[in-house]
Amino acid sequence: MYDEYDIVCVLGPTASGKTRYAVDLARRMGAEILSADSRQVYRGMDIGTGKDLDEYGDVPYHLIDIVDAGQKYDIFCYQRDFEKAYRDIVERGRRAIICGGSGLYIEAACCGYHLPDVPPDPALRAELEKFDDQTLIARLASLKKLHNHTDYDTRRRLIRALEIAIYEQEHPVQRSAFLPKKVKFIGINVSHEQRRERIDRRLDERLAAGMVDEVKGLLKSGIAPEDLIYYGLEYKFVTRHLIGELTYEDMKSGLKTAIHQFAKRQMTWFRGMERRGIEIEWVDPIPS
């Protein structure tokens, strides 16, 4: 199955059932799974990121729980680790499936872009701090196409995105020699109504499973609130609740809205991939 491809990519919006589909496909192919999730790389961030490790069973998985929460990890680190894990799978004669909803991570891995490791520039950051967010966003937009607002949903992200964009103006992007060249993209197709219902149900399940206690434990371990807020969505809203900025009900309702908006942005990214000539075969999710 899919023998003519270097790798199969299973993608979809949050709560679409892509992990279940990828695991089922991996069992039929005898493949291993590479995660393409920007937050599942962190240890101890299990409930909030929806790792659902029980779903994998005997299927080997990679790029989950590889760094400590609070540690710096970016798209460059991900591509480096992806290439290492992918090379290992291929050299052992195994098949590979990449599964996730982070469009940027998927494209960094599957489209072979070589991303520069951009070092921190304290002087530049200090200069950028003098300007308000709208001025910084305008400057960022002049340097790169803004696919969605994840580059600037916090001031820290905005300044880092500008730091990278400015660096890349002087360092031409090249292509990696080893990353997969021929990719079969499979998208999990859920209706807008089905997606909303799945997101609402899953949030209730995660809260019941102890998501607030998970974040409380991360804070007690010494991770600064602003670092957890930086991770966005569940960690942003629950942290703000725990430090007294939001009531429980405001946290829950605000988080639900934010996740729905995030899923919409994910679909916008995937449609953008199609407009850029990437063919995605859309399939129905496996029934729960």
C-alpha positions, 0 to 999 in steps of 0.5 A: 500500500502506497509503495510508490511514496516515500512517506504517507502524511495523515493530517486534519484539524484538531479532534478530527480523529487523525491519530486513530486513522494513522494508527490503523493505517500504520498497522496495515502498512507495518509502518512507524508514526512520526508526530507533527504536533508542535506541543506533543514534543514536551514531556508532562504536557499530556492531557492538554496536547491530546497525546492519546498514547494508548491509541498507538498500542504496539505501533512505534511512534516518534517525536513525542515526549522528547524535550522538557516542558519550558525548554526552547523548541522551534521549527528548526529543532523539529525539522532536525529531529524529524530528519534524524527519526525519518532516516532511522526508520528508512535505514531499518527498512520500515515505512513511515507515516507522519501524523499531525495538525501543525501545517507548518511542521508538516510542510517543513518535514514533507516539503524539504525546506532547510530552515536556518537555526536563528540565534537569539539577538538581544540587541534586536529584541530590545529595539523591537520592544520599543514598538507597539504590536500593530507596528511590529505586525506590519513589519512582519507582513512586509517580510513574509506572508502571514498565513494566520495569526499564530505568529503574533498571538503573543508579543513574545511570539511576534518578536521571535517571528520578526527576529527569524524573518529579519535573519532570513532576509540575509540567509537564503533558504535551501533544500534538505538533501534527505527529507522525503520527496514524494508524499501521499497526503491524506486529510481527515474530512469532518463537517463543520458541525461534526468538528465543533461537536468533537471539540466540545466533547473532547474539551469536557473529557480533558477537563474531567481527566485532570487537565487543570491539575496537569497545568497546576503541576507544571507551574509547581515544577517551576515553569513560569506562567508566561512560558505556559501561556506561550504554548497557547490554547489549553495551557494559555487559558488554564494558566490564566485561570490558575493565576487568577485572571479568569474564572473557571467558566470564563476559562472554559468558554474562552478556551472552547472558542479559541479551539474552534478558531484554531481548527478553522485556521488549520483548515485554512492552512490545508486549503492553502496547501492545496492551492499551492499544488499539494494534492490531499485525498480527503477521507472520512474518519474511522468511527469511534 
